[in-house]
């Protein structure tokens, strides 16, 4: 009898290990897998010991020990199969757990409370795979901008698709950045554009000219060209995704020359730099912007400088949201992803504002000081200045479900919405006090989430809307400054 028990234990243990660990190279694993191997052995031992149940029906200790060892080994096998996305092994382990629960109730006398718990687990073992099959959406094999997986309408209820999009988007952005971004030699900016470089973002070709600006080469001297410099952040630089996508400064230049028929040609230089705010752009004003001899500077700043209004907001740069992990059951993978997002949001939520974090008077903020420096520089150099407020995918009037959708990548979205309202008030007041051109981008853009690929970056439709809004705001002033043919 003892010999048969030992043989049975070894055979069952070998089968469990071979089935769960796979080929020989799979033995080289971490601590979790070593524990898996040991507990799979316990499954075999427990099953072999169970052969004695018919001999010693009254040995409750032996039976509970056998069930305990089997359940522990099975649970560990289930966890490892889940973490490695081994669907077949996960279902097999789930089936074994179901069998153990049924055998436990048939073989042992259990209390009513334990029986309820066991029956609940049995229902979960049966119900989860069935529910997963019924609710699992069709998987998208290739991730690209044409699928609009960034939009609330498409991905708002599919965290797997949304996470796939963002993982791919981050990879594309990093790959592009390696080609066209460089460190600032003076150290005043987070990064600069590498002169005479080229990169790709999905299907979009992004060209940086010899002067270090996105777009065509800049003619020097400018001659009688009326030159506009669009100063801003990545929202001005342009997160173009498709082959025919263009940043809004390029669209604006085309509109001005095609529609107004002015006496002088108009050139719009894209001076947007990702990761930079207004303070950063002031560092490059003397060396990079003023030598271009612009006739008009158009400022479209906002999101990157919100901390200049409210220091309780987290930095714009930081750790990326957690990636979505494929699991044997999509329902469990979705729950896991949402729990990870919750922890991520808690870690990046805006800190409680201190006494001086949000100024009582927005006109005394660091953002206001930076704008005043820009205003003084433009006035000193005889340059017309236009200030634009900033638009985001959501605002205080947006649906709560849409706002929550954006919290996945922007945990402080509610505080950022409040900061944008402060920024809008600031820009309006500065324009009125200094008799500047004010461009209100909100009517056709702010809160129109279908025109954004995230909280702040625009789709091509969004860039077209922004260019149209700016065009309408500049149409009359430019006719007066330049004249028409």
Secondary structure, DSSP 8 states (H G I E B T S, - for coil): -HHHHHHHHHHHHHHHHHHHH-SGGGGS--HHHHHHHHHHHHHHHHHHHGGGTTT-TT-HHHHHHHHHHHHHHHHHHHHHHHHTT-HHHHHHHHHHHHHHHHHHHHHS---HHHHHHHHHHHHHHHHHHHHHHHH-----SS--GGGTTTSHHHHTT-HHHHHHHHHHHHHHHHHHHHHHEE--TTSSSS-EE-SSEEEEETTEEEEE-TTSSBSS---SS-TT-EEEEEEESHHHH----STT---HHHHHHHHHHHHS-BSS-EEEEEEE-TT--HHHHHHTIIIIIGGG--SEEEEE--GGGGGGTBTTS--SS----------SSHHHHHHHHHHHHHHHHHHHS-----TTTB-SSGGGSHHHHHHHHHHHHHHHTT-EEEEE----S--TTS-HHHHHHHTTT-TTHHHHHHHHHHHHHHHHHHHHHHT-EEE---TTTTT-GGGBSSSS-B-HHHHHHHHHHHHHHHHHHHHHHH-B-
